[in-house]
Amino acid sequence: MIVIDGTDARQLEWAATVKGVDDPMTRIVITEGDKAKVSARFNRQAYRLHPQVAQRYRITSVPTIIQQKGATLAVTAIPIH
């Protein structure tokens, strides 16, 4: 899962370069922005980040990648400069 701010052009550009972004199992999740525009950009459904999910995975900044590593999930905040 890739969590981004859909209104931030830098994050949208970054997300397009993430390894696995073309995998249909990779979810694009936005904290802000227009789901339809983000969906069109990535040619797949984009989802809105629910507060419960943000709390569960302790997402406090974006962009963030959540990926399975063995039996656990790794949550990694990515700095964009």
Beta strands, then each sheet from edge to edge (+ up, - down):
strand 1: 2-4
strand 2: 28-30
strand 3: 46-48
strand 4: 64-69
strand 5: 72-77
sheet 1: 3+ 2+ 1+ 4- 5+
end
